[in-house]
Each structure stands twice: as C-alpha cells, then as structure tokens.
Amino acid sequence: MQTKTPTSLLKRRTIITTALGGAAMTASTWRSARAQTPVTLSLAVWGAQAEEDAFNAAIRRYQQLHPNVTIKLEVSGNSSQLYQMVDTRLAGRQAPDLFRVQYQQLGRYAAARAVVDVSKYLDAGYDKGFLPAFWQAVSFKGKPHALPHHTDTFAVYTNRELMAKIGVQAPTSLEQSWSWAEFIRISRALKDKAAVPYGFAMSWQNGAAYRWLPFLYQHGGQLLNADSTATQLSKREGVETIAWTQSWFKEGLVPPSSSIKSSEQPQNLFANGTIGMLIGGDWQIPFLSKNMKAEWDVTYMPRDVGMASDLGGNALAISRDCKNPDVAADFLKFMVDEANMEDFVTAAQFLPVRSTLAARELPYKLRPEAMGVFVRQAATIPVHMVTTETLPNFAKINARLTDELDLAFTSGQDATTTARNIDSQVQPLLAA
C-alpha cells in the first residue's frame, strides 16, 4: 500500500540538487563489459515480507541469466525511511544504484536531476506496453525517469449480509457502477434499514487528501488547468464536489472520526460492522481476509459524469550516482517485462501496469475475483490527475488540500470558501 511521506522530506530538494554530477558508461561500453567484468548494483526498497520475497525471486532469476551481475537488495521499514536514506546518500554522492519510488514522489527527484532519464535505453514504442496513466506518472518534461512497476487503487468494499438486508446487489461491471445519487441512497438505507451506525467511510486519513481528487474528476472537474499553470477548483465542478463530499459528514453517513486529518483505520470499522461499505484500496484485502468474520465483496467506485479512481503504487528508478546505468536499465526492463511483472504483482497482491496484464484475469492467491475488480478499476485513473500528482511540488499542494478539505468536513467551512482558499494557496506553488 501507499505509505505517506512527510512534507519536510521535500525540503531536501536543495540538498539533492547540489549533489549532482558524475559520468555514466555508454551503452556500447556496457555491451563489452557485461561479458567480461563483474558488476554489482544496489536496489533500495521498502515493503512487507511478501514484497521483499518477490523482489528477491526476481533478482535470482536475473542473476541466473547474467552471472556477472550481482544485485544487493536493501530494505527499509517504510517509504519515509527509504527517502530519508536516499536523500542523505545523494548528498554524499553515494546513493543506491536503483530505488523504489512512489509516483507522487518521482517528480521531485526528476526535477532535481537525481534520477536518470532512461529514454536512451528504451526501444521506440516501448511505452505502448503500459497503461497511459502510468507512463505519464514516470515522465518528466516528456522523458521517462523511471519505469512503472505496479499500482494499487480504490474500489468499494461491501458487507454481503448487510447489502442483502436492504435488497441491493452490487454492480458487477464498470458500466453498471452506482451513480453518486445511488451510492448515497444505499448509504442511507444501510443506516435506516440495516441499522448500521454509518453507511461507509473513505480511506484518506493521515493527510492523504489527494485521494479526494478522483471524485473531482468523476464530476468533470480538475484541480489544475490543462498545462498545470493555473488552479481551477473554484469552478462549479470543484465547488460542487467539495459540497458533495462535505454532505457525507453533515448527514452522518460517515463517522466524524474519518476525516482526512484523522488517524482512524477505516478497515477496522468495516471489519467490526461499524460501517456497511468501505471506499478503500486493494492492499486492505489481506487484513480483511484475516480479520473480518462477515462475508464481503468488492465492487467499483461510484461514478458521476465520468469514472475515476486513485493513483497508487510505485516505479523503479536509477539514481544519478549509479556508475553502470545501462546495466541498471537492463535490470529495470527485466523487472517490468510481462512475465516478471505478473509474478511480482500476484505474489505481493498488487495491480499490473502493463496493458496486456490489465486485460486478463491474473492468478492471485488471495481473493482473485476481488483483485480483478481493482485491476479493471485501475484503468480508470485519469492521465491529467496523474500529471497533477507527479508535479515536483505536489506534496506541498497535498498539504494545502488536506488543511482546507478537513476544515470543510470537520468545521463546516463552506464549499465556495474552501475552493477559493485552495486555489489561492496552490497557485503560487505552480511557479515554484
């Protein structure tokens, strides 16, 4: 799942920028060196045991094909610890050769020239194998500065017994997904007819305000204009989206403790029956499979004039300190080829970002039917939203969203004021 990164880490951009430099071997040099000279690469990641095991399995396969290459896996406890380590080592010109990076964090590294533009290592048309949103997620000024590895996204978990009580069957396809109005009617029915304390909750706690953006896109709005030079949340679509999500709290459809700045764990509320539905990510499947006694299902996000869902997941990047970037690029291409991506995502319960894999059912060991919903939902992530979330200053933008949306949800700040405040605070960040 995605792990939040403190905004303070982005202040290290200056440190990273001052640590630039170094030369790289050319592709032709590597071709002769690969057959003769041993090469060692370090790969820094974070993740649960299943992810670590999946990385090690891929590394073993690569090393069997390339006996002269040794890849050492460095594992941090979480993404925040990894970024702190990478930033510190970049300043000392000793960063790991490769590292895992959230899509929302890649922009700051690319802007600081701390990661390698990998376009020269890719064949023409290489990008066509990936879902467009994720190729956009690794692109900076039109050039890929990492390769997409996997994603995760949001859908709607439903309590099977409670849905039966209100006589509702969840949609089984994207085309049949509930409208906003239907979703609210079902939430009210869960409270009124099934005697559930709250209809649902949204997984956007601990400052993950960017997870609100899919609702904005569902309603036909955008936070920024087409070229990301101006804010536009104060337009009708933005104000109406704020008002709609604010109504969840005003009407008592969601727990008051589940706003953006809270530390509430909504999967716990779903597991213990406090809420009838959960808008959450695929990473919550292992927890619910282990801890929820009631039967549950997964259906698609609600839609309004359009469909959209959350951008999650990670890419793999080559640091500017890597002495063998062409070897590293070869390994990255191996990691994200179709077979290895399938092995990784099915072992670690993630979603693929290759279009061929997204188009078919994958052999997940845990709730494959539910994972299939998330795979199909991931194809609805808007490319423009990805462009916004991968801006170098996006962490600061997200902080402004967090403050103002939380005021709307917990303090009753009206939607128009909230939209205007966000626009006025975000606009200066676009030129920074």
N, C-alpha and C positions, 0 to 999 in steps of 0.2 A: 504494500500500500504506500501511498504517498506519505512522507514524513515532513513536517513543517520545518522550515529553515529560518532562524531568527533574522530579522531585517538587518541587524547590526553586522551580519557577515558580509552584506553587500558593500559595506564601507571599505572593505579590503580591496575594492577595485583599484584604488590608487596604488596599493602595495603591489598588486599583481602587475599593473601596467609598468611599474618601474623595474620589474624583474624580467622584462622581455629580452629576447636575444637568442643567439645560438644558431648553428647551422645544421642542416639535415643532409643525410646521404641521398643521392639521387636514386631514381628507380633502377637505372642501369647498374649502379654500384651494388645495389642490393641483389640483383639477379646473380651476379658473380659471387657475392659474399655469402648468399644463402647456401650455396653448395659447399663452401669451404670453411666459413667462420662461424663459430657458435655465437648466438645472440640471446641475451636474457632481457625479458620485458617484465615490468611490474604492472599489475592490474589492481586498482583500488576500488572496492565496492563496499556496500553495506547490505544488510538483509537478514532474513530469517534463515534457519538451518536449511530449509528446502532450497532457497535461492543459492546459498553457498555450495550446496551439493550439486546443483545444476551447473553452476559456473565451473566447478572442478571437473565435472564429467565432460563438459565441452573442451576444457583445457587439455584433458588427457587425449581426447580424440585428435585435437590439433597437433599436439606434440608427437603422436604416433605418425602423423603424416609428414611432420617437419622435425626430425630428430635433433637438428642443430638449434632449435628454438626452445628456450625454457621460459615459461610464463609463471611468475610467482604471484599468487593471489594474496592481497592484503585486505583484510575485512575489518571495517569499523562497525561500531554498535548501531549507529543510525546515520542518516544523511547529514545532519548538522555536524556531527563529529568528523565525517569524511570531508566536508567542505572546509572546515577549520584546518584540518591536516593538509589538504591540497593547497589552500591559500598560503599557509605558513611555508610549505616547501617550495611553492612557486617563488616566494620572496627570496628564498635561499638558492634558487636555481636548481632545485633537486626534487621537483615534483615527480610523482609516479608517471610512468610512460603512458598509461591509459587509466581512465577512471569513469565510473558510472556517474551519470548526472541527470537530474530531473529536467524535463523540457523547460519548465519555468525558470530554471537556473542557467541554462546554456547561454542565454543572451548576454549575461554579464561577463562570462568567460570569453565569448567570441568578441565582444566589443573591446575587451582588454587585450586581445590577441594572445590569450593564454592557452587557447586550443588551436589545433591545426585545421586549416581548410583542407578537406580531404578530396576535393573535386578532382584533383590531378591523378588520383589513384583509382578513379572510377571510369568504367566504360560509358560511352554515350548511351543514354536511355536507361541507365541504372536506376534512376529514381522512379521509373514507371512500375517497378515491382512493389512499391509501397503505397499505402493509402495516402492520398494527397495531404491530409491534415498533418500527418506525422513527418512527411518530408519537409513541409513548411516549418514544423517545430524544430528541426535541426538546421534550418537555413538562416544565415545572417548575411544581409546585403546580397542575397541571391546565390550564396555559396554554402554548401553543406559543411558544417563544422563539427559534425558527429554523425553517427549512423543510428537510426531508430532501432531500438531493441525490443520493446514491448510497451503495452499500455495497460491501464485499467480505467474504468469509467463507472457511471452511475446507472442504476435502474431502480425498480420499485419492488421491494420485498413485501409479500402479503401473507398474513396468517390464514391458512386454509380453513380452519374451523370457523373463524370469525367472518370470513367472506361468505361462507355457506349460510351463516345465521342471517345475513342481510340479503341473501339471494343474488349475489353478484359473482360472476365468473370473470377472472382477469383476462385481458386480451392475450392472444397467442401469436400476434404478429405486430410488426411496427405499424402497419397500415390500420390496424384496429385499436391502436393505443388510445387511452382515455383522453378526452379534451380536458382543458383546465376546469371547465364547469362540471364535467362528470367526476373528476377527481375530488373536487370539493364536496359534491353531493355524497360520494361514497364515504368520505371522511366524516361528514356529519352523521351519516347512517351508522357508522361504526360506534360513534358516541351514543347516539339516541336509541338504536335498536339492539346493538350488541353489548351495550353497557361497558365499553372500553373507555378508560379515563381520557384518552386523547386519540384522535384519528390517525396521526402519523407524526414523524419527526424527520428532520433533514440532517444529513451528516456534513456539517460545515463548521463544526466547532473549532476552538483553538485558533481562530483568526483565518480560517480558510474561506474568506469572502469570495474568492474567485469562483467558488463552486456555485455562487448565485448567478453567474453570467449565463449559463445555459438557459435559464428562464427568460432572461432578457432577449436572447436570440430566438427562443421559441415564440416570443411575442413580436418579432420583427424588428427589434432594436439592436443597437451596438453601443458599446462604451465609447469607442473612438470612430472617427470617420474612416474612409477607405484607405487613406495613406498614413493613418495614425498620427496626424498632425494636430488634430483638434478633438476635444471631447464633445459628446452629443447626448449625454444621459438626460439632459433637461427636456429633450423632445418628448412628445406624447407617449411613445412606446416605453421610454425609460421610466417616466413618472408612473405610468400605469402598472409596470412590472413591480416597481417598489411598492405601490399600493396593494397589489395582489398578494405579494409575499408578506407584507405587513398585516394583511387581514387574517392570516393564519394565527397570529398571536392575539389580535383583537378579538377574534371569535372563539379563542380557546381550543382550536383544532390541534395545536401542537403544545408541548409542555413549555412553560415560560422559561425553564432552565435550559432550553435547547437552542438559544440564540448563538450568534457567530462567535462572541467572545467567551462563551461558557466552556467549561471542560467536561460537560456531560458526555457520556458514552451512549449514543442512541441505540447501538446494537444491544446493549443491556436492557433498555426499555422495551425493545421489540421481543427479546428473548423471554422477559418476565411478564409480558402481556399488558404492559402499561400503554403501549401504542399498538394500533392494528396494522399499520403499514410503516415501512422504513424506506426512505429515499437514500440509498447507500451504495457502496462500491462492492465489486466482486471480491475484494480482499476480506470482506466480512463473512464469506461463506464458511471458512474453516471454524471460526468462532461459533457461528450459529449451528453448524452441523454437530458441534460438540456440546453446546450449552443450551440449546432450545429444545424443550420437550414437545411442544406443539409442532404440527406439520406446517411447512412453509413453502412458498413458491416464489418465483421471480417473474415479473412482467416488465413492460417497457415504461420509460419515462412518459409523463403526460405531455401532450402537445397543445399548442395554440395555433397560430397561423403557420408554424413550422415545427420541426423537431430538432432537438439539440441535446447534447449531454456533456459531461465533464471530461476535461483533458487530464489524464493521469499517466503514470509510467515514466520510463527512463530511456536515455540514449547512452551510447558508449563513445567517448571522445579520446583523442590523442593530445597529450599536453605538449606545450611548446618546448619542454625540456627533454622530450624523447629524442634520443640520438639515432634511432632507427625507425623513423615514422613510416617508411614504406613496409617494413616488416609488421609494424603495428597495424597499418591499414589492411594488410592481408589477413591478419587475425580478426580484425573487426568484420571484414566481409565474410569470413568463415562463420563468425558468431551469429550474423544476421541472415545467413542464407536460409532457404526454406526449411530444410531438414533440421538444422540446429535450432532455429527459432521455434519450430514445433516442439522439439524435445524440451527446450527451456521452459516455454510457457505452460506446457502440460504438466511438467514436473513441479513448477513453482506456483501454479494457479494464477497465471497472468493471461493477458489477451495479446494475440499477434498483431503486428502492424504491416505485414505483407498481405496484399490484396488476395492472393491465392489462398492463403490460410484463413483469412476472414470470411471467405466464401463457402467454407465447408465445415462440417462438424469435426471437432478435434477430440481425441481420446483422453479427455480429462478423467482422472481417477476419482475426483470428488465432485459430485453433482454436475455431471456433464451437461444435462439439459438446462440447468440454470446458467452455466458458463456460456452456453450457446446464445442465450438472450443477451448477455453482456458483449459477446463478440459482435453480434449484429448491431447492438446499440452503439458500439464504438465507431461504427461507420457514419454516425450522425454528428460527430464532433465538427463544428464549423471551422473552416480554414481561417476565416478572419478572426475568430476568437483565439485561435492558436497564435496568430500573428501578434495579437494584443498581449497574450500571456507570456510570450517569449521576448518581449522588449527588455533591454538591459535594466531598465528602472522598474520592472514590474513589481518587485517586492514592495517598493515604496507606494506604488499605485494600489496594491492589495491592502496595504496598511490603511490608506485613506478610505477605501471601500469598507473595510472592517469597522472603523470608527463610526462612520455615518450610518451604515445599514444597521448596526447594533443600536444606535440611538433611535432609529425608526422602529425597530422591533421591540425594544425594551422600554423606551421612554416616550413613545408616541410622537416623535418628531415627524411632521407631515411629509408626504412623499415629494412634493414640489421642492420644499426646502432641502430635503436630503439630496435630491438630484442636483440642485444648484450648488450645494456645498461640495459634492464630489467633483463636479465639473471644475469649479474654481480651484480646488486643491490639486487636481490631477493635471490640469493644463500646463502649469509650469514644469512639471516633471517630464513632459514630452520633449522639451527642448534641452533638457539636461544632458 
